Amino acid sequence: MGPGFSKLAFKLTFHDLRRISYKEERLKRSNRLTVMLNNREARALDIFCSRYRISNKSEFLRETLMKAILKRFDDEHPSLWEEPEPTLFNQS
């Protein structure tokens, strides 16, 4: 391999790092959300996390919340081919 290879490898690496840092900056979490739980809810969460070996509660809660939100969006999204529910008293 000639001297140009290391220069090319550095350019690719530097470009990849710049792309990664931009992506990481876009995905950086900067908004805080605080959740208050009563004693029973906190205990239930602790038991669940220990039973299923969840070590990062923040990640677990964030993923669970986003899954519920996306599922609701998906369920309520109108469909082009969605037909209305049939009724017994349809006049047509």
MILO-459166 format. One line per 3 residues: number of its first residue (from 1); for each residue x negated, y, z of N, C-alpha, C, O. Coordinates in steps of 0.2 Angstrom, whole numbers. Example, Ala and Ser with C-alpha at 12.3 -4.5 7.8 and 13.67 -1.06 7.14 Angstrom:
<nodes>
1 = -66,-28,39,-62,-22,39,-66,-16,39,-71,-17,42 ~ -64,-11,35,-68,-5,36,-64,0,39,-67,6,40
</nodes>
This chain:
<nodes>
1 = -4,-6,0,0,0,0,-4,6,0,-9,7,4 ~ -3,11,-4,-7,17,-5,-5,22,0,-1,21,4 ~ -8,28,-1,-7,33,4,0,36,4,2,39,8
4 = 3,36,-2,9,39,-3,15,35,0,20,38,2 ~ 14,29,2,19,25,6,20,27,13,26,28,15 ~ 15,29,16,16,32,23,19,38,23,23,40,27
7 = 18,42,18,21,49,17,29,48,16,33,51,19 ~ 30,43,11,37,41,10,41,38,16,47,40,17 ~ 38,34,19,41,31,25,42,36,30,47,36,34
10 = 38,41,31,39,47,36,45,51,34,49,53,38 ~ 45,52,27,51,56,25,58,53,26,62,56,28 ~ 58,46,25,64,42,26,66,42,33,71,43,35
13 = 61,41,37,62,41,44,64,47,47,69,48,51 ~ 61,53,45,63,59,47,70,61,45,74,64,49 ~ 72,59,39,78,61,36,83,57,40,89,59,42
16 = 82,50,41,87,46,45,88,49,52,93,49,55 ~ 82,51,55,83,54,62,87,60,62,91,61,67 ~ 86,64,57,90,70,57,98,69,56,102,72,59
19 = 99,64,52,106,61,51,109,59,57,115,60,59 ~ 105,55,60,107,52,67,109,57,72,114,57,75 ~ 104,62,72,105,67,77,112,71,76,115,73,80
22 = 113,73,69,119,76,68,125,72,69,130,75,72 ~ 125,66,68,131,61,70,132,61,77,137,61,80 ~ 126,60,81,127,60,88,129,67,91,133,66,96
25 = 128,72,88,130,79,90,138,79,89,141,82,93 ~ 140,76,83,147,77,82,151,72,87,157,74,88 ~ 148,67,89,152,62,93,150,63,101,153,60,105
28 = 146,68,102,145,70,109,151,72,113,155,76,110 ~ 152,69,119,158,70,123,157,76,127,153,76,131 ~ 161,82,126,160,88,129,166,90,133,166,95,137
31 = 171,86,132,178,88,136,179,83,142,178,77,141 ~ 180,86,147,181,82,154,188,81,155,192,85,154 ~ 189,75,157,196,73,159,196,70,166,192,65,167
34 = 200,72,171,200,69,178,206,66,179,212,68,177 ~ 206,60,182,212,56,183,212,54,191,207,52,194 ~ 217,55,194,218,54,201,222,47,202,227,47,198
37 = 220,43,206,223,37,207,225,36,215,221,39,219 ~ 231,33,216,232,32,223,228,26,225,224,23,221 ~ 228,24,232,224,18,234,226,12,231,221,8,229
40 = 232,10,230,234,4,226,231,4,219,229,-2,217 ~ 232,9,215,230,9,208,222,9,208,220,5,204 ~ 219,12,213,211,12,213,209,4,214,204,2,211
43 = 212,1,219,211,-5,221,212,-10,215,208,-15,214 ~ 218,-9,212,219,-14,206,214,-13,201,212,-18,197 ~ 212,-7,199,207,-5,194,200,-9,196,197,-12,192
46 = 198,-8,203,192,-11,205,193,-19,204,188,-22,202 ~ 198,-22,206,199,-29,206,199,-31,198,195,-36,197 ~ 202,-28,194,202,-29,187,195,-29,184,193,-33,180
49 = 192,-24,186,185,-23,183,180,-28,186,176,-30,182 ~ 181,-30,192,176,-35,194,178,-42,192,174,-46,190 ~ 185,-43,191,187,-50,188,185,-51,181,182,-56,179
52 = 185,-46,177,183,-46,170,176,-43,168,174,-42,162 ~ 172,-42,173,165,-40,173,164,-34,169,160,-33,164 ~ 168,-29,170,168,-22,167,163,-18,171,165,-16,177
55 = 158,-16,169,153,-12,173,154,-5,172,151,-1,176 ~ 157,-3,166,157,4,165,165,6,164,168,5,159 ~ 167,9,170,174,10,170,176,16,166,182,16,163
58 = 172,21,165,173,27,161,174,24,153,179,26,150 ~ 170,20,151,171,17,144,177,13,144,181,14,139 ~ 178,9,149,184,5,149,191,9,148,195,8,144
61 = 191,14,153,197,19,153,198,22,146,203,23,144 ~ 192,25,144,192,29,137,195,24,132,199,26,128 ~ 192,18,131,194,14,126,201,12,126,205,11,121
64 = 204,10,133,211,8,134,215,14,132,220,13,129 ~ 214,20,134,218,26,132,218,27,125,224,28,122 ~ 213,27,121,213,28,114,216,22,110,220,24,105
67 = 216,16,113,219,11,109,227,12,110,231,11,105 ~ 229,14,116,236,15,117,239,21,113,244,21,110 ~ 235,26,112,237,32,108,237,30,101,242,32,97
70 = 232,27,98,232,25,91,237,20,90,240,20,84 ~ 239,15,94,244,11,93,251,14,92,255,13,88 ~ 252,19,97,258,23,97,259,27,90,264,27,87
73 = 253,30,88,253,34,82,255,29,76,259,31,72 ~ 252,23,76,253,18,71,260,16,71,263,15,66 ~ 263,15,77,270,13,77,275,18,75,280,16,72
76 = 273,24,76,278,30,75,277,33,68,281,37,66 ~ 272,30,64,270,33,58,276,31,53,277,25,52 ~ 278,36,49,284,34,44,281,30,38,275,32,36
79 = 284,26,36,282,22,30,286,23,24,292,25,25 ~ 283,23,18,286,24,12,292,19,11,297,21,8 ~ 290,13,13,295,8,11,300,6,17,303,1,17
82 = 299,10,22,303,8,28,311,9,27,313,14,24 ~ 315,4,28,322,4,27,325,6,34,323,3,39 ~ 331,9,34,334,10,40,337,4,42,339,-1,39
85 = 339,4,49,341,-2,52,349,-3,49,352,2,49 ~ 350,-9,48,357,-10,45,362,-10,51,361,-11,57 ~ 368,-7,49,373,-6,54,380,-10,52,380,-11,46
88 = 384,-11,57,390,-15,55,395,-10,52,399,-12,48 ~ 394,-4,53,399,1,50,396,5,44,398,11,44 ~ 392,2,40,389,6,35,395,7,29,398,2,27
91 = 396,13,27,401,15,23,399,14,15,403,15,11 ~ 393,13,14,391,12,7,392,5,4,390,4,-2
</nodes>
